[in-house]
Amino acid sequence: MGRTVIIGDVHGCTGELEELLEKVHFAENDALVFVGDLVARGPDSTGAIALARRLRARVTRGNHEEKLLAWRSRGKPLGPEHARIAKMLSTEDWQMLEAMPLWIDLHEHGIRVVHAGIVPGLGIEGTPPEAMLKMRTLDNRGRWSDASDAGPLWGARYEGMPHVVFGHNAQANPQLHAWATGIDTACVYGGRLTALVLEEGEPMARGDAARGLLKSVPALRAYWHGSGTQLTR
């Protein structure tokens, strides 16, 4: 066994992903894990899927993968961006998306990887699947919210174990909470793509101490500009 490399939301930024893997000197015996949202909004969704498959990566399901799967399994309508991607996906691509779990436990590091979050106090068993895919904050009644301004960041209120590593809530800088670390640093919006790198058997560091485990590369450009975007989706 080698190291464990956990990478934030790629969103089809395959060029940046290749650069980041080179920067961390990714090796054949390293384990690669993604927090979800490999696809959509960036330039090369199918390339990101192909690279993850070639490197035998484990990928948690993100809300953008869920949109594609909801269309395929339940006929839920897609917007133009996701419809374009759906037409490009091969049978092998769909099989990979369908196999993506809502969370991945990395017991050797004391980590649980989930796309968006876990509701504080409810644990993984009590957190609705939609919250695992979309949550960012807690409202004034402690309920999960996808809004960026509903209240405090959920990670600030979460207490482990395990330590949660997550994405979804794009920020200019990583979220370094006591028991949760957010590594979506907004690559598709012109920010950076970030990896968390752990040596074999290394326990997860907490809070600001986790900063030393992070490596990142800058986006080549901003690929997506949402309405009123401030590094959020």
Secondary structure, DSSP 8 states (H G I E B T S, - for coil): ---EEEE---TT-HHHHHHHHHHTT--TTSEEEE-S--SSSSS-HHHHHHHHHHTT-EE---HHHHHHHHHHHH-----HHHHHHHHH--HHHHHHHHT--SEEEEGGGTEEEESS---TTTHHHHS-HHHHHH--EE-TTS-EES-TTSSSBHHHH---SSEEEE-SS--SS-EE-SSEEE---BGGGTSEEEEEEE-TT-----GGGGGGGEEEEE-SS-----TT-SS--
